[in-house]
Amino acid sequence: MGIFLPDKRAWRGPITLLARAMLGWLLACLCAAAAAQDHITARAYWEEPCSRHTLDEARRQDFTAYTGMLARDYSPCAVWVRLRIDPGAAPPDASAGSPTPLQRQPLVLRMLPSYLDEIELFDPLAAGGGPRLIGDRHRSAAGEYRSLALQFSIPAGDAPRDVWLRIASTSTRMLDVQALPLAQAFDSDRMRELAYSGYLALLVVTLLWALFHWLQWRERVIGVFVFKHLLTLAWSVLLLGYGRTLLGDAAPPGLIDTLTSLLVLVIVPASIWFDCTLLREYHPPRIGIRWLPRLALGCLLVELLLMAAGQAWLALRLNALAIVFVVWVIFVLTLLSRPSLRVEVPVLPKWWLVILYGVIAVVITVTVLTHLAVIAGNRLVLASVFVHGLLTGVAMVALLSVRARRLMNRQEEMRTQLALARRLVQHERLHREEQEKLLDMLTHELKTPLAVVRMLLGIGVPSPSQVGKIRRALTEMNEVIERCAQTEQLHGGRLQAQLAPCDVAAELGEFASQWQASQRFDLRIELPPEMVTLHTDARLLRIIVANLLDNACKYSPIDSTVTARLMPCARTESPEPRSGRSYESARHFRQGLAIEIENLPGPAGWPDPARVFDRYYRSPLAHRQTGSGLGLYLVAGLTNLLDGAISYRPTETHIRFRLWLPA
């Protein structure tokens, strides 16, 4: 079972189109989500030393202005962000008349990524004047506007003001923040959720598809992909912010943060395991494939120890550096791989894999360098962390599609080979049975004439009558051997009809005059002179008539007459019905002539009509005389070569065979 692809190029179009459509759709949704009007007019940050500072202390510090997205290196220390909120451009309430400051919509302060540990908001217009907390380490406050992003609802105010954010996070210190009117924030969040749900749906579909294939075929690379993709799905759910929605207030504070950090660490060796398993089909340098998964497991062990010691930020920083190293090592291994020509060509071509891992290496390197504050941040970096799961999912769709097609072809080839092997076995069995029957027949039928010859030669000088008996015995043996030889020639295709004009009446008359029992032969020609000539093979016709006459003489009373009639005969033929033409309407008459040979039944009795033309068939009483059981079988085969027909048509008193030949 599987996915059906007509040829090598068939899967490239649909898979490429799917990847482009998904990527375009995701980017369109994210761009639409980011196109809302932002009311932040200025941004600045200050990195706090690893000691807690109050808001008053932070205000007196020298903040560094920045634009776009903030990206700072991993650190246990917090970062303060100062935002200038300008409500002047906020749209009025559509239900009101002339806008006033009190009528302005509230703003939503939206912060990404969704997996930050803790964000503390200080807003001079906040109710109660106290700070507010949000993040993976805290439950959302009652009455807050909720979405997949981290968000605070703040009043718009009637004049520009500064608000402060304190970000403390071990996973990353990146921040993309916007202040949006509530209606725009709602619309933007719906588009973002649509993009996220599409991405997760693609992961689920590829996971189920791979799981289905693995349950069928139990291939190692598919099983490893299922394990890795399951972790990717769980990791994506948490990183996209669904953890707070799924677990809600039931999760203890900090559980989502811990689960996210553990999945970030575990996904790396799982991905390396899958990549190395996939690359094995391409025969890369063995040292890389052998030691890279072990190195990843060792690195994971160190990172888990660091997390247990309370140094999660250091574990995640080490993990980020390891990711950059690993993706380029895998890319180099892909370049150095040499698919063997002695085995089946890998499912995905090498160039496909080089492009895949090249794109992954570049994207992940840019993402990690942004997390490490080596290069400036960009909003697209927030989505780039999901590139590996997306691209490997699409790659596995292509891999499984081609594997399914190959497996189907291989199964078809195996079925064909099995059927061929069965036919060969059956042919060998039938051939062996035929050989056994032939040997049994020869042993049985030649025993009597040989015994006669041996007996007559053993009594001294044979008399003329005894010489005649010896000659008849030798003739009988010669006939048996000759019929065996002719049958083998017929089966081997060495007997072919050489059609030429033939005077059937003259051939039968000459044959009757030379036949050893010519005195018993009564030839009756009931044809007009213009019909005695046929377009046939005279040599094969002689063999057919000789076998029919020999059979008639051998199994009829010694003093009886064998009659042969040559008469005109039209035969009704019914070719195979064709489309639009009925079977009955296809019937037509074909002109020809018939040779009927009849004799009285002798001591051997009447033959079985159902088996009379079977190979080696002889009636039980016919074994009293020497014979091969091949005469009538040979007649049927040779008649077929002449495009004629042979039939057994007994009367109440006579055994009769009719040979029909086309004119």
N, C-alpha and C positions, 0 to 999 in steps of 0.2 A: 504494500500500500504506500501511498505517498502523493506528491504533487507532480503533475504531469507536464513536462516541458518538451516540446517537439524536437529541439536540436540544441547545439552548443550555444547559439546566439539567443535562444528564445528567452532564457532567464535574465539576460543582461538588461533588455529593455524594460520589463516590468519592475525588476528590482531597482534599477536606476531611477525610473519614474517614481516609484514609491519613496525612495530616499529623498529625491528632490522635492516631491510634494510635501512630505512630512517636515523637512527642514524649512521649506518656504512657509508652510502653515505655522510652524512654531515661531519663526522669526516675525511673521506678520502679527501673530497674537501678542508677542512680547513688545514689538514696536508700538502696537496700538495701546498696550498697557502703559508704555512709557511716554506716550504723547500727551498726557494730561498736563494741565497748566500747573507749574510749580511756583509756590509763593516764597521760596527761600531765595533770597537775593545775595547772600554772602555766607561763606563757610570757612571755618578755621579750626585747627586742632592743636592740642597740647598733650604730649605724652607724660603721664603722671609717673613719678618714681614709684617704686614698689612699696609705697606707704599710702594710707588713705588720706585724701585731702578733702576739705569741706568746699562748698560752693564759693564761699568768700575767698578762700585761699586760691582756688582755681581762677577766679576772676582777675586776680592780680598778676597772673602769669602772662608770659609773652606767647600768644597764640600765632600759629603759622597758617596763613590763608591757603586755601586749595580750591580747586574746581572739580566738578564731576564726582567721582567716587573716591573715597578715602581707602587707602590700602597700606597697612603697617605690618611689620614682621610679627611672627609668633612671639609672645612674651607673657609673663604672668602679671605684668603691670597694666593698668587701665589707660584708656585714652579719653580725654575730654574733647568734645566737639561743641563749638559755638555756632549757632545758626541765627541769621537775621531773617525774621518773618515779616513780610510786608503784605498786609491784607488789602492794599489799595487796588489790586487787580482782581480781587475776589468777585465773582458774579453775584448780582442781587437775587434774592428769593423770587422765583417766578410767580409766586402767588401774591406778592406784595405789590404796592404801588411804587412810589419813588423810593429808591434804596436809601437806607440810613445805616450807620455803623451797627446798630443793634439788630438790624435785619439781615446782616451778612451770614452766610452759611458757616457752620463750624468747620474747622480744618481737620484733616486726618494726617498725622505725621507718620508716614509709612517708611519702614526700614527693612532693608535687605542686606545680607541673606537672612533666611528665616531661622538659621540654626545658631545664631549668636546666643551666648550663655546668659548675659545680663545687660540690660540697658536701663539706665536710671535717667528720668526726665526731670529737669528743673525749669518750670515755667512761671514767670511772675504773675500770670493771670489764672493760674490753676486754682481750683476751688480748694480752700483749706491751706494753700500755700506750701504744702509738703511735697516731697519728691514722689514720683510714681515709678514702679518697677515692672519690667516685662522681660521675657526670654525663656530659654529652655530650663532655667533653674527656678522659675517662678510660675505660679498660676496666673491666668489672666484675671484682672479685676472685674468685678461685676459691673455691668453696664457699659463696658468698653466695646467699641466697634471691633468686630472680630473678622479676620480673614486669614489666609495662609501666611501672609507677611506679618512682621512684628509692627504693631500700630498703636498710636496714642491718639485719642480725640482731644483736640485743643480748641479753645475759642479763637475766632479770627481776630478779634480786637479791632480797634479803630485807628491804630497807629503802628508803625514799625516797632518791633521789639526784638530782644535777644532771648533765646532759650538755649539751655545747655543740656547736653547728653553726656553721660559717663558710661563708656563701653568697657566691660570686663569680660573677656572671653578667652578661653584656652584654645578653641578650635580655629578661630581666625579673628583678625582685627580689621576686617574689611567692612565698609559701611556705605551703602547707597541710600540716601534719605531724601524724601520729597514731602512737601506740605501741600496737600491737595484739598480742594473743596469736597465735601462729603459726597455729592452726586457724582463728581468725576472719579473720586476714589472708588466708589461702588462699581462704576462701569469698568474702570481699569482693572479692578480685582477680578471681575467676572471674565474678562479676556485672558488674564493671566491664569486663572483657574482652568479655563478651557484649554490653554496651551499645555499646562501641567497634566491635565487629565488625558490629553492626546498622547503625550509622552509615556505616561504610565500605562495607557491602553496598549501602546506598541510593545512595551516591555512584557505585559501580561500575555499578549497574543504570541509573541515569539517564545516566551517561556512555556506556554501550553503546547505550542507546536513542537518545540524541542522535547518536552516531556513525553508527548505522544509517540514521537519517533524513537525515543530511548526505550520506552516500554515495549516497542515492537522489535527493535534490533539490538538493544543493549550495547551500542557502540561507546567506546570509552570517551571519545572527544565530545559526543553529545551529552553523556552523563556529567562530565566535568562542566560543560557549558550550563546545564540545568542548575547545578550547584552554585556556580558563579553568578548566574543570572538571577537566581532566587535572592542571593545576598544583594545584588545590584538593585533589585526591586525594593527590598526592605530599606536599603540605604537611601534610595531616591525618595521613598515615602517620608522618611525623617528629614532629609535635607530640604525637601520642598515645603515643609511645614505641616504635613498631615498628621504628624505625631501628636500635636496638641489637640487636633480635631478628633482623632481616633481615641486617644487615651483620656483627654480632658482632665477633669479634676480628680479622676480615679488614680492617676499616676502620682507617686510621691515626688516632691520637688527634687529636681536634679536627675531623675531617672531618664528623661528624654535626652538630656545632655550626655549622660554616660553611655547610653545605647548608641547615640550618634557617633561618639568618639570611637567606641569599639568597632562599629561597622566600618568606619573610615579606615581603621587599621587592618581589619580582617579582609576587606575587599581587595587590597593590594596583592597579598599572596594568592588569593583565589583567582584573580585575573591573570597573574603570572602562570599559575598552574594550567589554566585554560590555554593561554597563548603558547606555552611550551608544548602542550599536548597537540594543539593544532599544527604547530610547526614541525612536529616529528615526521609528518608525511612528506616534508620537503627536504629532509636530510640536512639540517643545518649543522654547524660544528657541534660535536657531541658534548664538548666540555661546557659550552654555554647552556645547552638544554638540561644537562645533568646537574649543574651547580647553581643555576639561577633560582629554581624553586627552593633549594636548601638555604641559600642566602636569604631569600625572602622570609622563610620560616624563622631563621635565626634573628633577623631584624625584628620580626613580629614579637618574638619572645622578649627582646630587649625593650621594645616599646611598651609591652604589657607590664613589665617590671617598673618602668618609669611611671606609668599610670598608677600602679599600686602604691608607689612612693609619693604620689601627689604632684608629680611633674608631668601632667598631661600635655601642657603646652610644648615641652621638650620632646615628648613622644610624637606629637603631631608634626613638629618641625622636622624631626628625623625622618618621619614617614614621607613628608613632602619631598625632601632631598632624595630619598630612596626611589620615589616615583619617577623623578626626572632621570635618574641613572638607569632605571629598569627599562623605561620606554625606549630609550636610545639603544640600549643593548639589544632589545628585541628587534628593533628596526635593523640594526647591523646584522643580527643573526638571519633575518629575513633576506637581506641582500646577499649574504654568503651561502644561503641554502642552495642545494643542487638536487632538484628532484631526479630520482633515479629513472633511467630509461628501461630498466629491466622489470619494473613493476608497473602497476596501473598508474596512469597520470593522476596527480592529486585533483580533488574536486574543484578547488578554486585555483585558477592560474597564479603563478608566482607574481606576475606584475600586479594583479589585483591585490594580493596580500601586501606587496611593497607600498602601494598607494595607501591602503588602509592603515598600516602601521606608521607610515610617514605622516599622514594627517593626524593620527592620534598623538604621535610624539610631539609634533609642533604645537598642537592645541594644548596638550597637557603641560608642556614646558612653559608656554605663555601664561597659563593659569597659575602654575606654581610660582613662577617668578613674580607674578602680581601679588600672590599671598605673601611672598617673602619681601615685598616692597622694593624689589629690584627694578621693576618697571612700573609706570603709572597705571592706575586702575582704569577699567572700562566696564560698562554695564554688561557687555556680552560675556565677560569673564565669568559672571555669575551662572550663566547657562552652560559654559564650556566644560564644567566639571562632569556634565552628564554625557559628553561626547562619546566616551569609551563604551558606555552601555548601549547608546543608540547605534553606533557604527558596528560594534560586534554583534548586536541583535540583527541588524540588516544583513551582515556578513553570514550569520548562521542561517537566515532565511534562504539566502542564495545557496549556501552549502547543503542544507537539508533538501532544498529543491532538486539540486543536481544529484545528490546522493540518492534521493528517492527515485529519480529517473534512471540512474545507473543501476540501482538495485532492481528496479522493475525490468530493465533490459537484461541484467544478469540472470534474474529468475526466469525470464523468457528463454534466454539461451540455455539455461540449465534444463528447463522443461523440454526444449527442442532436443538437446543432447540426450536427455533421459529417454525421450520418445525414440530417438535414433538408436540409442543403445538397446532399448527394448526390441525395436524392429530387427536389429542385428542379432540379438540373442534369439529372437523367434526364428529369424532366417537360419541361423546356425542350427537351432534345434530341428527345424523342418528339414534342413539339408542333411543333418545327421540321421533323422528318421528315414529320409529318402534313401540315404546310403545303406542304412540297415535293411530297409525293405528290398532295395536292389540286391544286396548280398544274399538276403534270405531267398529272394526269388531265383537268383542265379544258382544258389546252392541247391534249391529244391528242383528247379526245372532242368538243370543240366545233369543232375544225378542220374536220371533214368537213361537218357541217350548215352551217357558215358558208360553206364553199367552194361548197356547193350553192346557197345563197341568192345569193351574189355572182355565180355563173355564170348563174343564171336571170335575175337582174335586169339582167345585163350584155348580154343579147341583144335587148333591146327590151321591148315590151309582152308580158308573159307570157300564155300560153294558160291556159284553165281547168285543164288537167292540170298545167301548171307551177306555177300558184298552189297547187294541192293539194300538190305536192312542197315548195313553200316553207313552207306551213303545217305539214307533217309535220316539216320540219327545225326550224322554230321550236318546235314541240311537244317534239321531242327535246331541244333546248337547255333549254327550260323545265323538263322533267323532271329533267335533270341538276342544274340550279341548285336546283330545289325539294328534291331529295333531299339536296343539300349543306346547305341551310338547315335541313331537318328533323334531319339528323345533328348539326349544331351545337346546335340546340335541345335535343336529347336529351342531349348531353354537358353542356350548361350547366344541366341540371335544369329547363329551362323547359317541357318536355313532361311533364305530370303527368296521371295517370289520374283522370278524374271518373266514378266508378262510378254507374251508374243502370240500371234495368231496360231491357233491349234485346231486341227480337224479332229474333234472328239470321237466321231464314229470310226475314223481310220485308226486312231490311237487305241481304242478299245478292241477293234478287230485284230490288230497286230498283237496286242497284249494277250488276247484270248487264244490266238493260234500258238503262241510260245509258252503258254502256261502249262505246267506239268499235269494239271487235271483238266485239260481242255475238253476232254470227252464229256465232262459233266457240265460244261458251261453252255448256257443258252442265251445268246445276245440278241435282243430285239430292239431294233432302231425304229422308233416311231416319230421321226423328225422329218420335216420337209428338207430338201437338199440345201436350201439357203440358210438353214439354222444350225448346221452341224459344226460350224467354225466358231470358236470362242477366243477371246483375248485372255489367255491364262498361261500357266506354267506347266508344260507337258511333263516335265520330270516329277514335280510334286504330285500331279494328277495320277501318274503311274503308281507312285508310292501309296497314295490314298486307295486307289482301286485294288492294288495288290493286297493291302491289309484287309479290305472289306471281303474280297473273294477268298483269301486264305482263311479268314475267320468263318465264312459261310461253309467252306468245304470241310474244315476241321471239325466243326460242331454240328454237322448235318449227317444223316445216314449215308453210308458209303455209296449206295447205289442210287441215291437221289440226285436230282438236277438242281443246279444253282442258276437262277434266272437273273439276268441284268437287262433292264429296260432303259432306253435313252429316249426322253420325251421332253416336249416344251413345257415350261412351267413358269408362271408369273408369281413372284413372291410379294406378299404384303409387308411393307416396312413402316415403322412408326418412329421417326426421329425424335430426339428430345424436344419437348415443347419450348418455344421461345416466347419472349415478352410480347403480349398482344396477339398471340396465336394459340388457339386451343390444341390440345393433344390430338383430338379426333380429326380436326381439320388437317393435321400434318400427315396423316396416313396417305401412302401412295403405293402403287404397284410397280415392281421392278421386273423387267423381262429377263428370262434366263432359261436354263434347261436343267432337268433333273435326271440323275442316274439312280435307279432303284435296284437294289440287290436283295433278293429274298431266297430263303431256303427253309426246308422243313427242320423243326427242332430234332436234335439227335439225343444221344444218351446224356449229354450235359444239361438238357432241359432248356428252359427259358431264362434269359438274363433278367436281372433286376432293372426296370426302366429308370429308376432314380440313380443308379450307380454305374450304368453300362459304359459311360465315358470316363469314369474315374481311373486314376493312375493305379496300376497293379490290381485292378478289380478283375476277379474271375469267379464265376459261380461255383458253389461248392463241388458240383459234379464235374466241372471242367478240369479239375486238377488231375483227372485220369490221363490227360494228354499233356504233352510238353507245350508250354506257352509262357509268354512274359507278362501278360496282363497290360501290355503297353500299346497293342495294336489300335484299338478304338480311341484310346487317349491320344495317340499320335495322329490319327485321322482327324480328330476334332481340332488339334493345334494347326495342322497343315491346311485344313479347310478355312480356318480363320485367316491364314496368310493369303489365301486366294479370294478373300472377301466373300466366301460362300457360307453355306450352312449345312450341318449334318443333323439328322434326327432319327430317332428309333420309332418306327411306326408298324408295330406287329399287327397282323390280321388274326382271325380266329384259328388259322391253320399254319401260318408261316411267320417266321422271323424276317422282318424287313427293315432295311436302312435306306433312307433317302438322302442323297447328296445333291444339293442345289448349288449351281454355279451361275454367276451373273453373265449376261450376254455381252 
